[in-house]
Amino acid sequence: MEKYLDSALSAEERAIALTDAMTVEEQASQLRYDAPAVKRLGIPAYNWWNEGLHGLARSGIATMFPQAIGLAAMFDTELTQKVADITAEEARAKYNAYTKYDDRDIYKGLTFWAPNINIFRDPRWGRGHETYGEDPYLTAENGKAFVNGLQGEGKTMKAAACAKHYAVHSGPEAVRHEFNAEVSKKDIEETYLPAFEALVREAHVEGVMGAYNRVNSEAACASSFLMSKLNEWGFDGYFVSDCWAIRDFHEHHGLTANPVESAALAIKSGCDVNCGCTYAYLLAALNEGLITEEHIRNACIHLMRTKIRLGMFDDKTEYDDIPYTVVSCKEHKAVSLKCAEKSMVLLKNNGILPLDESRLHTIAVIGPNSDSRIALEGNYNGTADKYVTFLDGIRERFEGRVIYAEGCHLYKDKVSALAQSGDRYAEALAAADCADLVVLCVGLDSTIEGEEGDTGNEFFSGDKNDIRLPEYQRILVDKIMQTGKPVVVVCAAGSSVNTECDPDALIHAWYPGSEGGTALAEILFGDVSPSGKLPVTFYERSDMLPDFTDYSMKNRTYRYAENNVLYPFGYGLTYGKIVCTSVEYKDGKAVVTAENTGGKAVDDVIQLYIKDYCENAVPNVSLCGFKRVNLAAGEKIFVEISVSERAFTAVDENGERNRFSSRFTLYAGTHQPDEISEKLCGTKCVSTEINL
């Protein structure tokens, strides 16, 4: 038996044996994302590029979960892990089927380029909805859960996760190929690196993907600083470039003169596989003496090691018998529904919700996202075998009459090409006039906010110009509000949106997945209480935000915000009232007393925030723990939440993390301990002083 086929040996030993059986030309060929077969060694062709951000993506039918930002809004890492486990389960089922038919195309392998753990530092960034929000701790906790779910705990890795985009990357999309993100040592350690460190050190993520931009003048895919951090953290997976990012070295960044030099710089820096075509020049770089055979060999070993960990050279793995029928099965879709229920955030409610059906005969469902499938999807998505739009969900749940009107185009001035501007407003007003209540479904979708190259709208390269609704939706909202009818606004968007209106209730639904309409209807009619929390700050005005290209954290996110807050990070209402009455801290654990003083059982999220009083601490507070709870009416519980030693550290101007203080305040509540949250929720956080 060849050594690389011997499962008794370590993955490293097998990978070395397999690599050393190849010629240098064969080794170099394996460093392409679309690696060809090496038939003499029994190595089939393999495409490294697959996606699974919120369900198996781009490979036909699969269970579609809420977009990542919606998963973050659940504040439920167990459920995030379950989502990833189902994604891996369906991936294995499809991989088994595709392999049977010798289909080894893109989006059909077991190496997933997810999760996206960049920090959503600016609400205008189009790809922010792919992330877990603005907070490093929340991002790390969800990221670790996702990696653990995707990779599994078996002898064989179920699927390989990849932390991206390493590391200082969050727009602008339009200039990402030539942009240099300038960031201080303090900000990079305090905000941009913690989630990546956690996924490498604690979750043992198998892959890391570099970003397009430069970081402090170094290409992110060839940064000595970033690569040294990976080594420091003990990373032993594979590193992949973002797609065609190595080409940017010579075409846009001016770091190299040609693709030969770019390929050499990337592989010498530690980039193992090239998503793109620049590594076609590796052998030329070798012939010119820019790299050695050892550079190619080391990268190949890393890639073969990942394949071996996935069981690709084993006779049998524990996943080979997963049947195709698990794909989009009812059990998996039930989890998607649960995620949608837990992710939606109730931002405002004057008491109209939950709706009293006995007083309603006709509901008008109005707006461009009412019957939109795209508004359910987000991006980097699969295709559901059934979509329940907001309109579908309300129709299915409500026994009375439902009247639908599109109201307006998502961002254009008219729906019909030959019509005059505002061609759907009259229909919307007629529908509202007939109704006892209006559910106004507005917002964005992935044709407005998304990745550069994936969008084609009036905004620019996937980023948003501001945080308002598109102009023609603003007109629609104003017209409907002037009718005087009760209005519930439902905003589907992956980012902070100021709807600039004062409805009776406001729900932020994110991009809630294929079951989103069912979840919305359940919340509207009180079958389920809303319980999502904002993983990002909602701002009042975009013109008060720092410049988009400024990567300083000053006045960005809840930890540094000085003003301009509309709805705070961590905020979200329920149909009940869970209050925290005390918090105690001892030996790394907080014990919170929580009581449901409302009249019905509800879910809520107990949140811990810490205030460090040293000069190096962030200006405000930092999330350091959370736990989702369910309490019956009148129930009182004691909730134990671990607080890591890292929560008591701060970062100085040199980027050094240490404990600089002995005095801290630990807060507990169902929201942040800030004035706006307390006013909106009608409850205060409790606190305890900690002296270490």
N, C-alpha and C positions, 0 to 999 in steps of 0.2 A: 504493500500500500504506500502510495506517495504520502510524504509527511503532511502536506497541506490538506489531505483528506482524513487525517487521523484526529478524530474528535477528542481523543484523550489528551492531546497537546493543547497548549494555550492558544488563544486567537493570535497573539503576537508571533509565536513560533510558527504557526501554520502560515501566517501572512508572509513571513520572511522566506519560508520555503517556497511558497508559490511565486513570490516576486523573483526570487533568485533562479527560478526555472524559466523565466522569460528572458528574451533578448532586451537590450535597452530600447530598441524600436517598439517592441511589444509593451514594455513598461510605459513608455511615453504615450502610447495610444490609449492606455487605460486612464490617463489623467484628463481626458475629455469627458464632459458630462454625458455625451452620447458615445460611450465606449464601445468599440467593436468587439466581436468575438475573437478569442484566441483558441481556435478549434483544437489545436494539437494538445492543449492542456485541459480541454473540457470547460473552458470559460465561455459562457454564452454572452451575447451582446447585452449591454445593460445601460439604461438611461437613468442617471442619478436624479433627474428633475421630477419631483412629484410635490403636490401641494395638498395640505390638509388643515387649513387654518381653523375652520369650524365645521368639520366634516370632510370626508373624502372629496377632493375637488377635481374638476376638469377631466373626469373619466366616466362620464355618463351618469347614470342614476346612483344616488347615495342619500343617506340621511343628512338633511341640512339643518344645522343648529344655528342659533343666533350668532351674528358676527362677534368677533373676539371682544369688542368693546361692550357688547351686551353680556357676554359671559363674565366679564369683569364686574359689571353692575350687579351681578348676583351676590357678590361677596361670599362665594360658596366654592371653596377649592375642591371639595369632594365631588361636587357635580362637574366642575371643570375637568377633573381627572377622569370621570366617567365618560364625558364627551370624547376625550382623547382615546380612551380605551375602545370605545365603539368605532371611532375613526380607524384605529389600527385593525380592529376585527374585520371591518368591511374591506379594508385595504388588503388584508391577507386573503379574504375570500375572492376578491377580484384578481389578486396576484396568482392565486392557485389556478383560476380559470384561464387567465391570460397565458400563463406558462404552458398550460395544456395545449393551447392553440399556437404556441410559439410566437406570441405577440409581446414584444419587448420594447414597445414604443414609449414615448414621453408620457408622463403621468400614470405609469403603470408599474412602477417599482415600489420599493419599500423604504426609500430614503426621502423623508418629507422635509421641505424647507419651511418649517414652522416649529415654534411660534415666533411671531414678531414681538420682541420685547423692548423695542425702542420706547422712549419716554414721549408721551403726547404733550409736548411742552407748549404748543401753540395751536389754538382751535382752527386755524386756517389751513393746517396741513391736511392734504387730501387723504393720506394713508393712515391718519390717526385712528380710524375705526378698526384697523387691523391689529391694534395694540390693546393692552390691558389698562390703558389710561395714563395718568400723569404722575402717579406715585411710585417710587422705586420699590417700596415694600409690597404693595398690592400687586405690582407687576411681577416681582420675584415669586411671590406665593402662588399666583396663578400659573406662571411659567413653569415652576417646579412641578406643580400638579399636572400640567399638560404633558410635560416630558415623562413623568412617571407613568401616566396613563398610556401614552403612545408606545413607550419602550417596554413596558411591562416588567414583571419580576421573574420571568422564567429563565431557564438555562439558556435559551435562545432569545435574542432580542426580538420583540414582536414587530416593531417598526422603529426606524431611527429618526429622532427629532433633530432639529437644527435651530439654534438660537440666532436670530438675525435682527437687524443688520448692524453688525459690530463696527462701531459702537456709538458714535455721536452722529445720529442721523435722524432728522425729523423735518425735512423740507428746507427750502422750497423745492418742489418737484421740478420746476422749469429749468433750474440751473444745477441740478444735482450732479451732472456729469463733469462740471468744472468747478463746483463750489468747494471752498475751503472753510470748514467749520472751525472757527477759532474759539477755544474753550479754555478756561482757567484750570489749573491743577485741582483747585477746590471743587469746582463744579463737576469735573469729570469723575472724581472719586465720590462725591456726595450724591450725584444724581444719575449720571450716564452709565456708570460701570456696575453698580451694585447688583442689578438683576442678572447681568451676564455672569458675574462672579458666582452668584447663588446657583445658577443653572449648571455651571461647570463643577463647582465644588460639591454641591449637595445633591443635585439630580443627575450628575454625570451625563450630561447631554452629549450625544454622539457627534453632532455636527455644529459648526459655527460658520455663518456666512458673513463675509465682509460687506461693507457699504460702498456706494458709488463715489461719494465725496472724499475729499481729503480731510484729515483731522490734524489741525496744527501743522499744516503743510505736507504731511505724509499721506500717501494714498491709504485709505482704510484697509484695502486688500493687501497692502504691503507695508504695514506700519511696524517699525521696530518696537515702538512703545506698546502698541496693542498686542502684538505677538508675545512680547515679554510678559505681559500680564497673564496671557493664557498659560504660558509655561509656569509662572508663579502659582497659578491656581491648580496646576496638575492636569491640564487638559490632555486627553489621550484619544481623541476622536479624529475626525477629518475636518479640514478647513476648505470652504468653497468660496469662490468669488461670486459676487452678484453678477447677474447675466450681462455679459459684454462689458463689465466694469474694467477689466484689464486693458481692453482696447482704449479706454479713456485715458490711460497713463500717457499715451503718446498723442492721441487725437485732441484731448481737451485739457488735461492737467499740465502738460509740458514737462513731465518728469523723465520721459525717455524720448528717443528720437524715432523709434520705429517699433513694429510688433515683436521683433526678435529681442530687443532690449526689454520690452514690457514683459514678455514671457519669462525672461531671465530674472528680472526684478521680483516678479510675483513668486516664482518657485523658490528662489533663494530666501525670500522672506517667510516662507512657510505656507503658501497657498497650494493645497494638494490637487484640487480639481478645478478646472476652468469651466464655468458656465459661460459659453461663448466659443470663439474659434481661435483665440490667440495662441493657445497651447499647440496649435498645429506648427508653430515655429520653434518648439522646444529643441528639436534635433538640430535646427540651424543654430540655435544658441549654444548647443553643445559643441558643434563643429567650430564655432567661432571662439570657443574657450571662455564664454561668458558664464557657463555653469559646468558642473561635473556630472558624471554618471550617478554619483551618490545622491545628488539633489533629486534626480528622477526616481532613483530606487527608494529613497525615504518616503516620498510622496505616494508611490505605488504601494508600499507596505501599509501605510495608513488606510488607503482605500480598500485593499484586500482584507485588512483586519476588520473593517466595518462589514464587509460582505460576509465574512466568516461568522461574525457575531450575529448576523441575521440568518445564519444557517444555510447560506446559499450553496455551500459545498458539502452539506451533510446529506446522507441518504434519506433521513426522515427528521422532521421537526414536529413539535407539539401543535403546530398551526396548520399542518398540511391538509388536515381533514375538515377545516372550517368550510362549510358549504356556501355556495353562492346565495342561497336563500336567506342568509342573515342580512343581506344588503337591503336597506330601507324596510326592514321588518317592523311590525307594529310595536314591538318592545322598544326598538331604537327610536321610533317616532314619538313614543310616549315620553322618552327622556328629553327629546327636543321640545315637546310641549311644556314640560316642567321647567326647562331652562327659560323659555319665553315668558312663562308666568312669573318667574323670579327675577327676570331682568328688567322688566318695564318699570319705569320710575314715575310715581305720582308726584308732580311738582306743585300742583295747586288743587284744592277742593273746597268749595264753599259749603259742602254738605250735599251737593247734588248726587254724588257717587257714594255708594252704589245706587244705580238707577232703581226707582220704584216702578216696576212693570205695570202695576195696577193703575197707574196714573198716565200711562203712555199708550196711545193708540197708533201713532205714526212717528217714525224716526226718519229724518233725512240724513243720509250719509253722503257727504259732499267733499270734494277735493281730489287733486291729482294722484294722491297715494291711496285713495280708498280701495281701488281694485287693481293695484299694481303688484305684479309678481316681483319686479325688480326691487321694490322697496322692502321686500322680505329677505333679499339675498345677501346684500353687502357685496364684497368682491372676494376673489380667490375662493369661489364657491363651487359646489357641485350642483347637480340638477335633481330636484325633488321629483318623486313620481306623482305627487299631488301637492298643490299649493292651496292654502287657505288664506285668502286675502282678508283685509279688515272688513270689507263689505261682505264677503262670504261668511265670516265668523258671526257678524251681527245678524245676517239673514237667518242663519242656522239656529241661532240662540233665541231670537226675539219672535214671539208669536204674532205680533201685530204687523202693520204695513211698514215696509222699508222702501223709501224712495231714494234713488241714486242719481247724483249729478256730478260729473267730472269737475265742473267749476272753472277750470283753466288748465292749460298745459303746465308741466312741471317748471319750465323756465322760459318758454316762448310766449309771445303776446297773443297767440291764438292756437286753437287745436286743428281746425280745418284750414288747409293751405289757401283756399280761395276766399275765405271769410274775412271780415273786418276784425281788427284788434278787439280782444275781449269777447270773443264769440260764444263763450260758455257761461258768462256771468248771469244772464237773464234766466237761463235754465236753473242755475243754482238758487237764485232768489225765489223762483217759482216753487222749487222743491222745499226750500226752507219755509215758505209761506204756508204750505200744506201740513207742516210737521209740528208736533209737540216739542221736539228736541232736535238739535242738529249735532251730529258727530262730524267734525271738520277734520279731515285727514290730509295734513300738509307735510312739508319737509323736503328732504333731498333724496337722492339715491346714488348708486355708484356711477351713474353717468355724469354726476355733478362733482362728487368728491371721490377721489380715487388716485390711482397711480398715473404718473406721467406716461402718456402713450395709450392709456386705456380709456380715456374720456374724450368726449367730443361735444362740449357744451359752451355756453357763453362765458364760463369762467376759464381759468388759465391752467392748463396742464394738470388738472385734478385738484389743485388747491382752490380754496375759496377766497374771494375778494374781501368778504366781511362775514359777520356771523348772523346776518338777517336772512329771512326767507327771500327767495327770488322775487323780483319786483311784482310779477303778475299774481303771485300767491299773496303778497302783501295786500294788493288791491282786493282780492277775493276775501281775505280775512276781514278786512275793514267793512266790506259790503255786508257780509254775514253778521258781523257783530252789530251793525246798525239796524238789523231787523228786530232786535229786542228779544229774539227767541233764546231759550236756554242753549248754551253752546258748550260742548266738550271738545277741546282741541286735542288731537292726537298727532304728534310730530314724529315721523320716522326719519331719523338721521343718525349718523355715526359720530356726531361731534356736538359741541356747544352751539345752540341756536337760540336766539332771542326772538320769539314770535311777535313781540311788540304789541301784544293785546292782553286783555284782562277777561278771559273766559270764566265760566263757572267752574271748570276743571281743566287741567292740563296734564297730559300723559306724554312722557318721552319714551317711545317704543323701540328706539335703535333700529337695527335691521334684524328682526326677530326670528328669522328662519321660516321654514315651510308651514309651521303650525301657528304663526304669529296671529292670524285672524281669530283662531279659536281662543288663544290666550287673552287677546284684547277683549273679546266678548265676555269671557269669564270674569275679567276684572270689572268691566263696565256694569255687569249685572250682579256682582257680589258673590259669584260662585268661588272666587279666589280673591284674597286681599292683595293689593300691590305691595311689593316688599323690596324692590330694587333700590339701589343707592348709586348716586353719581360717582363714577370713577374719574371724573374730570370736573374742573370748575366751569360753571356756566357764567360767562361774562356779560356785562351790559352792552359794551360798545367795543368794536374792533379798533377804532382810532385811538383808544387809550392803551392798547397793547403795545409792548415794545416792538421794535422793528423785527420783521419776520426772520431776517438773516442774522439777528443777534442771538447767539447761543448762550449768553449769560442768563442765569436763572432769576435775576433781579425782576421782581414784580411779575413772575410767572408761577403758575400753579399755586395751590393753597398754602404750601409751605413758605412761600415768599411773597404772596399777594399783599399789596398795599391798598388797593382800591378796586373799583370796577367789577365787584362780585355781584352777580344776579342770583344764582343758586350755588351754594358751596359744595365742594367735594364732600362726599359722604352723606349728602342729604337725600331724603326720599320719604314720603308720607305713606301711611298704611290706613286701613279702615278701623284700626284699634288704637290703643295707647299703651305701649310698653315703656316704662320708665325705669331708669337705673337709680336705686336709692342709696347704694353704698359701694365702695371699692376698697379693697385691701390688697397690699402687695407683700409677698414674702418668698424668698428663695426662688426667684425667677418666675413666679406665677402671680397673676392677678385673680382675685376672686370678686366677682361682681354680683351684687344682689339686684335682680330684675323682677319687675312685677307688671302684670297686665291689668291696668286700671280701667280698661275699656270693657265694652259689653260683648265682644266676640273674640274667638280664637284667631290669632294672626301670627304670621312670621314677621320677624324683624332682625336687624343685625346689630349686635352689641359691638361697639367700636372702642378701641383703646388708642389714646393719643398721649404723647409724651412731650413735655416742655423741658428743654435743657437750658440752664441759665448761664452757661459759659459763653465767652465772646465768640467762639468758633461755631456755635450752634446756628441752625437755620432760624430765621427771624420769628417764625410762628411755631406751630406744633407739628409733630410728625406722627402718622399712623404707625402703631407698633403691634397691633393685634386686632383680631376681629373674630366673631363667631356668630353664625346664623342660628336663631332659636325660634321655637314655636311654643307659644303659651296660650292656654285656655283662658277664658275670661276669669279674672280674679286670681289667676295662678301666680305664685311667687317661686322663683328658682334661684339657685346659686350657680353661676357660670364661671368655670375656671379656664383662663386663657394664659398660655405661656408668653412670656416677654423675653426676647433674646438679649444676650449681653450686648449685642451690636446696637440695640436701641439706646443704650447709655453712652454711645460714642458720638463724636463729632469730627469734623474734618477741618484742618487748618489751611492756611493759604498755600502751603507747600504740598497739599494733597495728602497729608499724613492723617490717618484715622486713629484716634485714641480716645480714651476717657479723660476729658479735661476738667470735668465737674464732679462734685459730690452731691449736688442739690438738683432735684428733679421734681416735677409735678406730673402725676399720672392721672389722666382723665378717662372716665368711662361714660358712655351714653349711646344713644341710637343715632348720633350725629356728631359733628365737630363741636368743640367747646368755644364757639365764636358767637358773637351777638346776632348775626344774621340767621344762623341755624337755629338758635334758641328762640328767636322771634317767629320764624316760620313754623317750627315744630311745637312751640308752646311748652317745651320742657327744657330743663337745664341738665348739663352733665354733672356728675359727682367727681370728686377728686381726692387724692391722697398725696401727701408729701413723702418723698423718698430721699433719704440721706445715706449715701454709700461711703 
